[in-house]
Amino acid sequence: MQTVRVRIVAAELEAKRIADVLERLYEDEGNPVSIYESTDDGREWTAEILLFEVEPDEAIADVRSRIGSDAFSAPVEADILPELNWVEKSLEGLKPVTAGRFTVHGGHDRDKVPGGGIGIEIEAALAFGTGHHGTTAGCLEEIDRLFSMREYDRVLDLGTGTGVLAIAAALRSRQPVLATDIDPVATKTAAANARMNGAGHLVHTFSANGMNDRRFGEEGPFDLLIANILARPLMQMSRDIAAHMQPVSTLILSGLRIEDGPRILFAYGCHGFHLSKRGEKEGWLTLTLVRGRPQA
């Protein structure tokens, strides 16, 4: 499957705004969007999106057609990526990210983990979630905060991607964590990353679409669920998620834009959850919801 990378280069704030627009415009198709610093002096940033089974000219035309005047005069470029190597390219040069006690890093930055910190090594793989996005960083901070306050018996990372959040929860608690994803490549990647980070015996993975798989009933009910996905599926699954949670339980929900907050709170409020903590990072929202009286 041919993969075309479309890049829009602009100043930091403008590039981040364009990346947010791309996320919104391509949300239903699930095309990966990233944002990164592209010059050493920080003057230029690149908003990047991957399109599949198109030619570069078609990809540029599609992006320009959708984004319209929102890109202003920022130059748009496109190139064909070698098969499977686009993930490695997208992670080149990414700096370690620290969130709470966690530092997410590549193999070449193992020495960047501060003393007393918890390093999570994530290399290029065909799945997403490296800590460099505001939603992932927000979830990592909440995982660190919650486990500093109490223990959890049954933890689920729903939509695990690279497994970084499941690994964080497992390393922070030294307790088993279930990590699931609709994509078998993601669960395979998550399991490999867990082994690489010394958490292979703690992180159990399987692939499932939604929460209707019988194995959720066998593994649950859960008292902590972490879901860094999008608002629409989170709302659609609110009933099923609530049904698999213990009477006293906590949710960390992210992958949300600021304007998604009220809809999520209403959807989960219908099932007895209320807001415990709200965090914003780089224009993205992380919500911690509780049911019963957990200390959160």
C-alpha positions as CSV (number, residue, x, y, z in Angstrom):
1,M,0.0,0.0,0.0
2,Q,1.6,3.3,-1.1
3,T,2.0,5.8,1.6
4,V,2.3,9.5,0.8
5,R,3.6,12.0,3.4
6,V,2.2,15.5,3.1
7,R,4.1,18.2,5.0
8,I,3.1,21.8,5.7
9,V,5.9,24.0,7.1
10,A,5.1,27.1,9.2
11,A,6.0,28.9,12.4
12,E,5.3,26.9,15.6
13,L,1.9,28.3,16.5
14,E,0.6,28.2,12.9
15,A,2.0,24.7,12.3
16,K,0.2,23.4,15.5
17,R,-3.0,25.1,14.5
18,I,-2.8,23.4,11.0
19,A,-2.1,20.0,12.6
20,D,-5.2,20.4,14.8
21,V,-7.2,21.3,11.6
22,L,-5.9,18.2,9.9
23,E,-6.8,16.0,12.9
24,R,-10.3,17.3,12.7
25,L,-10.7,17.1,8.9
26,Y,-9.3,13.5,8.7
27,E,-10.8,12.2,12.0
28,D,-13.2,9.7,10.3
29,E,-10.5,8.3,8.0
30,G,-8.0,7.8,10.8
31,N,-5.0,9.3,8.8
32,P,-2.0,9.8,11.2
33,V,-1.2,13.5,11.9
34,S,2.0,14.6,13.6
35,I,3.7,17.9,14.5
36,Y,7.4,18.4,15.1
37,E,10.1,21.0,15.3
38,S,11.9,20.9,11.9
39,T,14.8,23.4,12.5
40,D,17.3,23.6,15.3
41,D,16.4,27.2,16.1
42,G,12.7,26.4,16.5
43,R,11.6,28.9,13.8
44,E,10.0,26.3,11.6
45,W,7.7,23.4,12.5
46,T,6.2,20.8,10.3
47,A,2.6,19.6,10.4
48,E,2.5,16.2,8.7
49,I,-0.2,13.8,7.6
50,L,0.0,10.4,5.9
51,L,-2.4,9.5,3.1
52,F,-2.6,6.0,1.5
53,E,-3.1,4.7,-2.0
54,V,-2.8,8.1,-3.7
55,E,-0.2,9.9,-5.7
56,P,1.7,12.9,-4.2
57,D,-0.1,15.4,-6.5
58,E,-3.5,13.9,-5.5
59,A,-2.6,14.0,-1.8
60,I,-1.6,17.7,-2.0
61,A,-4.8,18.5,-3.9
62,D,-6.9,16.7,-1.3
63,V,-5.2,18.4,1.7
64,R,-5.5,21.8,0.0
65,S,-9.1,21.2,-0.9
66,R,-10.1,20.2,2.7
67,I,-8.0,22.7,4.5
68,G,-8.7,25.6,2.2
69,S,-7.7,29.0,3.5
70,D,-6.8,27.6,6.9
71,A,-3.3,26.8,5.7
72,F,-2.8,30.4,4.4
73,S,0.4,30.7,2.4
74,A,2.3,27.8,4.1
75,P,4.0,25.6,1.6
76,V,2.7,22.1,1.0
77,E,5.0,19.3,0.0
78,A,4.4,15.6,-0.6
79,D,6.6,12.5,-1.1
80,I,6.2,8.8,-1.3
81,L,7.6,6.9,1.7
82,P,9.3,3.5,1.4
83,E,7.1,0.7,2.5
84,L,6.9,0.5,6.3
85,N,9.8,3.0,6.8
86,W,7.4,6.0,7.2
87,V,7.0,5.2,10.9
88,E,10.8,5.2,11.5
89,K,11.1,8.5,9.6
90,S,8.3,10.1,11.6
91,L,10.1,9.3,14.9
92,E,13.6,10.4,13.8
93,G,14.9,13.3,15.9
94,L,12.1,13.2,18.5
95,K,13.4,14.3,21.8
96,P,12.6,12.5,25.1
97,V,9.3,13.5,26.7
98,T,8.9,13.7,30.4
99,A,5.4,13.5,32.0
100,G,5.2,13.0,35.7
101,R,7.8,10.4,36.7
102,F,7.8,9.0,33.2
103,T,10.3,9.7,30.4
104,V,9.4,8.3,27.0
105,H,12.5,8.0,24.8
106,G,14.2,6.2,21.9
107,G,17.0,3.7,22.4
108,H,19.6,6.4,21.7
109,D,18.4,8.5,24.6
110,R,18.4,6.0,27.5
111,D,20.8,8.2,29.4
112,K,18.3,11.1,29.3
113,V,16.0,9.5,32.0
114,P,16.4,11.6,35.2
115,G,17.4,9.9,38.4
116,G,14.4,8.5,40.1
117,G,12.4,8.6,36.9
118,I,10.8,5.7,35.0
119,G,12.1,5.3,31.5
120,I,9.8,3.9,28.7
121,E,11.7,3.1,25.5
122,I,9.6,3.2,22.4
123,E,11.1,2.8,19.0
124,A,9.5,3.1,15.5
125,A,6.7,0.6,15.0
126,L,3.5,0.4,13.1
127,A,1.3,1.8,15.8
128,F,1.0,5.2,17.5
129,G,1.5,6.7,20.9
130,T,5.0,7.9,21.7
131,G,4.4,10.5,24.4
132,H,5.0,13.4,22.0
133,H,1.3,14.1,21.7
134,G,-0.5,16.2,24.3
135,T,-3.1,13.5,24.9
136,T,-0.5,10.8,25.7
137,A,1.5,13.1,27.9
138,G,-1.7,14.1,29.8
139,C,-2.5,10.4,30.4
140,L,1.0,9.7,31.6
141,E,0.8,12.5,34.1
142,E,-2.6,11.2,35.4
143,I,-1.3,7.6,35.7
144,D,1.6,8.8,37.8
145,R,-0.7,11.0,40.0
146,L,-3.3,8.3,40.6
147,F,-0.9,5.5,41.4
148,S,0.8,7.8,43.9
149,M,-2.5,8.0,45.7
150,R,-3.9,4.4,45.7
151,E,-3.6,0.9,44.2
152,Y,-5.8,-0.5,41.5
153,D,-6.6,-4.2,41.2
154,R,-7.7,-4.5,37.5
155,V,-6.4,-2.0,35.0
156,L,-7.4,-1.7,31.3
157,D,-5.6,0.3,28.6
158,L,-8.3,0.5,25.8
159,G,-6.9,1.4,22.4
160,T,-3.3,0.8,23.5
161,G,-1.4,1.7,20.3
162,T,2.3,1.3,21.1
163,G,1.4,0.2,24.7
164,V,3.1,3.2,26.3
165,L,0.2,3.8,28.7
166,A,-0.1,0.2,29.7
167,I,3.6,-0.1,30.2
168,A,3.6,3.1,32.3
169,A,0.8,1.7,34.5
170,A,2.5,-1.6,34.9
171,L,5.9,-0.2,35.7
172,R,4.4,2.4,38.1
173,S,2.3,-0.2,40.0
174,R,4.1,-3.5,39.4
175,Q,0.6,-4.9,38.8
176,P,-0.9,-6.7,35.8
177,V,-2.4,-4.5,33.1
178,L,-4.7,-5.5,30.2
179,A,-3.9,-3.7,26.9
180,T,-6.3,-4.1,23.9
181,D,-6.7,-2.5,20.5
182,I,-8.8,-3.0,17.4
183,D,-5.6,-3.3,15.4
184,P,-3.7,-6.6,15.7
185,V,-0.5,-4.8,14.6
186,A,-0.9,-2.4,17.6
187,T,-1.4,-5.2,20.1
188,K,1.6,-7.1,18.7
189,T,3.7,-3.9,19.0
190,A,2.4,-3.2,22.5
191,A,3.4,-6.7,23.6
192,A,6.9,-6.3,22.1
193,N,7.4,-2.9,23.7
194,A,6.3,-4.3,27.1
195,R,8.9,-7.0,26.8
196,M,11.6,-4.5,25.8
197,N,10.7,-2.4,28.9
198,G,10.8,-5.3,31.4
199,A,7.0,-5.3,31.7
200,G,6.2,-8.3,29.4
201,H,5.1,-10.4,32.4
202,L,2.7,-7.7,33.5
203,V,1.1,-6.5,30.3
204,H,-1.4,-8.9,28.7
205,T,-2.7,-8.0,25.2
206,F,-5.4,-9.0,22.8
207,S,-7.2,-7.5,19.8
208,A,-10.9,-6.7,20.1
209,N,-13.4,-4.4,18.4
210,G,-15.1,-2.3,21.1
211,M,-16.0,-3.8,24.5
212,N,-18.3,-6.6,23.5
213,D,-15.6,-9.3,23.4
214,R,-16.2,-12.0,26.0
215,R,-12.6,-11.7,27.3
216,F,-13.4,-8.3,28.8
217,G,-16.0,-10.0,31.0
218,E,-13.4,-12.7,31.9
219,E,-10.7,-10.1,32.7
220,G,-12.9,-7.5,34.4
221,P,-14.6,-5.8,36.0
222,F,-12.0,-3.0,36.1
223,D,-11.4,-0.3,38.6
224,L,-9.1,1.8,36.3
225,L,-9.6,2.3,32.6
226,I,-7.3,4.4,30.4
227,A,-8.6,5.3,27.0
228,N,-6.6,7.6,24.7
229,I,-8.8,7.4,21.7
230,L,-11.3,9.9,20.1
231,A,-14.5,11.5,21.4
232,R,-16.9,9.7,19.1
233,P,-15.9,6.1,20.0
234,L,-15.6,7.1,23.6
235,M,-19.2,8.3,23.6
236,Q,-20.4,5.3,21.6
237,M,-18.8,2.9,24.1
238,S,-19.8,4.8,27.2
239,R,-22.5,2.2,28.2
240,D,-20.3,-0.8,27.5
241,I,-17.3,0.7,29.3
242,A,-19.4,1.6,32.3
243,A,-20.8,-2.0,32.4
244,H,-17.3,-3.4,32.7
245,M,-16.2,-1.1,35.5
246,Q,-16.5,-1.8,39.2
247,P,-18.9,0.1,41.3
248,V,-16.0,2.1,42.7
249,S,-13.8,2.9,39.7
250,T,-11.8,5.6,37.8
251,L,-11.6,6.5,34.1
252,I,-8.7,8.4,32.4
253,L,-10.2,9.6,29.0
254,S,-8.2,11.5,26.4
255,G,-7.8,12.0,22.7
256,L,-10.3,14.8,23.2
257,R,-10.4,18.3,22.0
258,I,-11.4,21.0,24.4
259,E,-14.9,21.3,23.0
260,D,-15.5,17.6,23.5
261,G,-15.5,17.9,27.3
262,P,-19.2,18.6,27.9
263,R,-20.4,15.7,25.6
264,I,-18.1,13.2,27.3
265,L,-19.1,14.4,30.8
266,F,-22.8,14.0,29.8
267,A,-22.3,10.5,28.3
268,Y,-20.5,9.1,31.3
269,G,-22.5,11.1,33.8
270,C,-25.5,9.0,32.6
271,H,-23.7,6.0,34.0
272,G,-22.7,7.4,37.4
273,F,-19.3,9.0,36.6
274,H,-18.4,12.5,37.6
275,L,-15.5,14.7,36.9
276,S,-12.5,14.5,39.3
277,K,-9.8,16.3,37.4
278,R,-9.5,18.1,34.1
279,G,-6.2,18.8,32.3
280,E,-5.3,20.6,29.2
281,K,-2.1,20.1,27.2
282,E,-1.3,21.6,23.8
283,G,-4.9,22.2,23.1
284,W,-6.0,18.7,24.1
285,L,-8.1,17.5,27.0
286,T,-7.6,14.7,29.5
287,L,-10.5,14.0,31.9
288,T,-10.4,11.9,35.0
289,L,-13.8,10.6,36.0
290,V,-14.8,8.6,39.1
291,R,-17.7,6.5,40.2
292,G,-18.4,5.7,43.8
293,R,-15.7,7.2,46.1
294,P,-12.3,6.4,44.8
295,Q,-9.4,8.6,45.9
296,A,-8.7,10.4,42.6
